[in-house]
Amino acid sequence: MTSQELQRLGFEKAGDVDVVEGKITSTLTPFASEVKSGVYCWVLINESNKKEEVIYIGKYGMSIKKRWGEHRLHNPGSPTGHKNAEYIIQQMAETDIRMELWGKQSHSEEFSYTNIVGKEISKTFSTYSVDEEDLIAHYVEKNGKRPALNRTRGGN
């Protein structure tokens, strides 16, 4: 799956990721700060051979900016964050490889119901969890495997 394919599916670019002096940095677009829920992808792009690879598919509940910050890629107390950071830094060690973040807001709907204790409730529900599962399934169908950093059925 490529950034062009994601764009055809309605995804928007949410930012660029770089490695500076061994640390992961990012420049996010205004879209990344929009408070909505949805699905986002990390895409490695090799400029030399024009190949792209989605290495992670995840969901966000508030904004891509907030979720990206939660990955804690440099927190030594986060084994998953540390492994993901090592993978990204290793992949981007070549000067012609870069990484982009892409995202798409999920469908949400206002829903009113009477809860279990008889109280009338109005809530907004989002399809972001099933959207994440569906995009991972789509990726697996096309590639025969999960993205490199998706280790479990629903994500990381």
Secondary structure, 3 states (H helix, E strand, C coil): CCHHHHHHCCCEEEEEEEEECCEEEEEECHHHHCCCCEEEEEEEEECCCCEEEEEEEEEECCCHHHHHHHCCCCCCCCHHHHHHHHHHHHHCCCCCEEEEEEEEECCEEEEEEECCCCCEEEEEEECHHHHHHHHHHHHHHHHCCCCCCCCCCCCC
